[in-house]
């Protein structure tokens, strides 16, 4: 129970000092610790953050890769076929510029999305820790209560056996139910 008190102290630093363990456990059991990080996140996201997430999601998909390859092949194929009238002849300098601009714009968007995902993961881990800690405290308390019940039952069983032995030894027929231990 000492470890329980220490853990409870870490969680409930602002709890009044005069509360009993049972009151603290009742407070813990009655309070909701878990939160949905996805719901919380959706409420706080700005338009730019949602856009960055969608762009990063699309940029990391096979659809993007295949569509980008198709655009590159069309660009290069069209310019090779047009030969003298091509808007971007063979060394494809304009294509190189476009690819550099796409990479320059896409990289920060992906980094922003990754940073936000990291923050979501951190909040999820923190939430899991709180829930696990609360569960551990409550399970430890249940274990302690079950242990006390078993000890009490064993004492009652010993008392009953002693009474039966006493009755068998002295067949006078007097049983003293009043002397049975009470809680």
ABEGO torsion letter per residue (X at the ends): XAAAAAAAAAABAABBAABBAAAAAAAAAABBABBBAAAAAAAABBAAAAAAAAAAAAAABAAAAAAAAAAAAAAAAAAAAAGAABABBAAGAAAAAAAAAAAAAAAAAAAAAAAAAAAAAAAAAAAAAAAAAAAAAAAAAAAAAAAAAAAAAAAAAAAAAAAAAAAAABAAGBBBAAABBBX
